[in-house]
């Protein structure tokens, strides 16, 4: 098996089918979360949209999520007058059924069900408010950082990644980020990869991965990224700068390991290869146990 074939098998191993148990459970829980919000804010004008790795096409079995955005329409105050009010009011609403962890602009949900208490539901709820009746750009509250308000656009973010032309490389590098425990935020990581592969969309996976890692290894300072929804208004560079030392060390280490032992040294044996190895071992064992027949013996 070539390294290129191996990487494609890794992608197969990391694929979650729409009819898989995980995706069925995610869809069911998504509906429950939406019901909680619709029941509480039935008299409000709001929109619910879906994002996350499923919408962007970067879903992997090892880390997948759904962003469920809850955006009040411009001028609507039914869930709070300020962005801060909206953020914390929605958090309290969700606590009626879930354990809620307040992130920078999102609310991470875990289960309160006694049978699966504490289990991650893979759902982030993102409260906000549309900036106008166009229901395009929106404002989000930032629970930490220098700016309390962030102007952005979910649809722009999704399209930027989904239509990048390098989704296979993005999924493999997401797996690498997870396996190497990099602290960089996934969206910043995606923006970096999309930028570095802009002129390498037609390369094979081996070349794409090596190009990204080589560029990172050779960059002493964090490579510049921009928010495609608000390039001059949102500074995303701290997301990379704060983690650049570990990102660069990872790139150097992975390239050295791949050079010596190939990509299997990074991601390990894939399920397809495990099955093939078991089949080979089983066949060999059966062959060794097969009785010798008289006609097999020499004269």
PyMOL commands that set and color helices and strands:
alter all, ss='L'
color gray80, all
select helices_A, chain A and resi 3-13+21-40+52-56+83-94+154-162+167-179+186-196+205-218+237-241+244-261+264-267+271-289+294-296
alter helices_A, ss='H'
color red, helices_A
select strands_A, chain A and resi 46-50+66-72+98-102+107-111+120-130+138-141+149-152
alter strands_A, ss='S'
color yellow, strands_A
deselect
rebuild
show_as cartoon
